[in-house]
């Protein structure tokens, strides 16, 4: 990442307190890598993009962006500024926060920051100061589902013997090895059912066919939990429902009533994170209070 | 009649003056008039020009700023500060690898490549490169 940032909503406190950040903006043609790394499940890349400059080093490198995929799948993380970059995807994060850690991906010291960049830097410090004790809720335990498409798109270009078997081996036959379109098509069609847990290293990205057989279209919504808990009382489907509940939660209740009680008590605090290992988690009480 | 007209004009003139002065004041008022009452620990290569650049800037905006060394940082160094900033000069790939435990819950700003490596080491999204 170089000096630039994409213009996004500026309602967050880091753009407003204590300093109002008013960047000068301009429109540019998107870098080629945005088109090359565009995933079929993402909105189209526009012909022009509005950007502003956080710093003025006149270099297209030096800073670093974090991957966009899964960044905001847990309520402890926020993409504050998307970095204009020439190596990763559009949406990669130039300034982001997870828990009590705020990453400022830009490289320059203050003397090379723009006025807006300086103000934003101060505001970021003031913002993170309020988040003492708010440790991250998830750590990297899974590869976000978008990575199945990203890696699938280059499956014929990576020469490593293990690449295919490590990422797609459990799901796809060998004849997909040289056909990136077939690989991505398969995962696009099953996007809502993809999972990959580092605790289970057998063969990379999987599609949850058990969930599919139960007639549940996605693995990451509260409605998924609701339906699985209902199915615990269905003699024919309870065994599969139990297996799938175990896959996506770290809880082990014995009866459907206990599951139901847990869900009712925590419904508004439950989130699903690919990054955190394709699991449902509960936000601790009071965690979001100071945000 | 004449007097009344004169008084109306005077009132209008005074009103316009107040409006103009008021709007000029808003334009020139600093947006954040005081130093922010936070204690900042800036951890980097303390002898570098970059560290001086950050230190001078931070000192203008925050009540207390202290420098520290990335090579020797310990979590307990942060205990008297509101925010700890981790940074380094030069090539971030070559910077010392600071170890921070997963229990460390003090507010942190990580900067650039060095910062991303710290986050990666903690398996955070901000270090997913």
Interface residues (C-beta under 8 A of the other chain):
Chain A: X18 X19 X20 X62 X63 X64 X65 X66 X67 X69 X70 X71 X74 X77 X93 X96 X97 X98 X99 X100 X101 X102 X103 X104 X105 X106 X107 X109 X110 X111 X118 X119 X122 X124 X125 X126 X128 X129 X130 X131 X132 X133 X134 X135 X136 X139 X140 X141 X275
Chain B: X31 X32 X36 X38 X40 X50 X53 X54 X56 X57 X58 X61 X62 X82 X83 X85 X92 X102 X103 X104 X105 X106 X107 X108 X109 X110 X111 X112 X113 X115 X116 X118 X119 X122 X123 X124 X125 X126 X127 X128 X129
